[in-house]
Amino acid sequence: MINKENIISQIRAHKQNANLNFKLKTDTHRFTKELFATLFNFPNDLDEDLDRLERLFENLVELACWEIDKKCSKVWDDYVAQLPEILRKLNLDAEAIFENDPAATSIEEVYLAYPGFHAIAIYRLSHALHQKGFPIVPRLMTEYAHHITGVDINPGAVIGEYFFMDHATGIVIGETAVIKDHVKLYQGVTLGALSVAKDLSAVKRHPTIEDNVTIYANATILGGDTVIGANSIIGGNVWLTKSVPPYSLVSHKPEILIRELEKKE
């Protein structure tokens, strides 16, 4: 017969993190969805919505702010004041998608159906919290976006205006990546690090992408010193660990071998 008390005792002995509460994860998901709806639903009662968001944020403060010296409750006023500017940037992102994708039939379709837009929206909302030093919640927000869109953007990355991700699935943007304005990424692009050593956590490990760069599907660009010059085009499946100057065209030329089959007599 199972000794339930003994099992419970052993489980408790192996629990190592007194701060861990998965309610923080589910509450962050709810907060993120409510943020998205507040910015884009129309019509809605913004006064009521902002009050509800503040209450949700207060719950996150209770769950996430384990360090007593962190004044997490002071973050909300500064954060909510940034929402108009975040919305302005997101409207530009939606415009970039609509203008660059022939498959987009309306701007409403972009807001409702495009995973790339959903991912950049949650990134921008999380990045503002990340800049305030609010613990763990920004990362949970972008991991929620990763789960529903297949796009992995660290909230610490810096992304400029008029950003376009076509198809988007499989895109990875690391914590110290810098992306300037009018950049286009296609599915499967990785902006990553050359090294993952823990002692490099405070070092710029991910590349910088200058203005008006297009990076096609499955290209991989690595390294904190790697800079892709403005107005460059990086072809599909390219692997780059060194900088390229402005107006570069970088392509990958696959070797094509045609195998002749023996004819059966």
Residue, then its C-alpha position, 0 to 999 in steps of 0.5 A: m500500500i502506498n505510504k502517502e505521508n512518506i511521499i509527501s514528506q519526500i516531495r517537500a524535501h526536494k522542493q528547493n524554491a520557496n518563491l516558485n508559484f506557477k500562478l505567476k505564469t498563468d496570471t502573466h498570460r492573462f495580463t498580456k492578453e488583457l493588455f493586447a485587447t485594451l490596445f486594439n479592441f474598438p470600441n472599448d471602455l479604456d478607463e475601465d480596462l486600465d483599472r482592470l489592468e492595474r489590478l492584474f498588475e498588482n497581483l503580479v507584483e505580489l507574485a513576482c517581487w520577491e526582493i524587498d528592496k525592489k519597488c515594483s509597485k512604483v512601476w505601473d504609473d510609468y509603464v501605463a504612461q508608455l502605452p500610447e507610444i507603444l501603440r504608435k509603434l505597433n501601428l507602424d509595425a502593422e502598416a509595415i506588414f500590410e504594405n510588404d505582404p501581398a497576401a494581406t487583404s486588410i489591416e484588420e487581418v494583420y492585427l487579428a491573424y498575423p503571428g508576426f504582429h502578435a509577437i512584436a506586440i507582446y515584445r514591445l509591451s514586455h520590453a517596456l517592463h524589462q527596461k524598468g527592471f520588473p522581474i521575470v514577468p517580461r520574460l514570461m510575456t515573451e515566452y507566452a508569445h513564443h508559445i502561441t506564435g513560434v517566435d522567440i524574442n527576448p524582452g531585452a532586445v532593442i527593435g526599431e520602428y516599422f518592423f516586419m516579420d513575414h510568416a515569422t515562425g521560427i524566428v529567434i532574436g537574442e537578448t542583446a540584439v539591436i535591430k534598427d528601423h525598416v528591417k524585414l525578417y523572414q521565417g527561421v531567421t536566428l540572431g544569436a550568440l557565438s558563445v553561451a558561456k554564463d560569464l558573458s551574460a553582461v556582454k553584447r552577444h547578439p548582432t546589430i542589424e542596421d536600417n533597411v536590411t532584409i534577411y531571408a528565410n533560415a539565415t543565421i547571424l551570430g555574434g555581438d560584434t557582427v553588424i549588418g550594414a544598412n540597406s543590405i540583403i542577406g539571402g536564405n540559409v546564409w551563415l554569418t559570424k562577421s560584419v558586412p558593409p552597407y549595401s551588401l548582398v550576401s547569398h548562399k549558393p548550394e551545390i546541386l548534384i543530379r544523380e543519374l539513375e540506371k535504366k532498367e532493360 
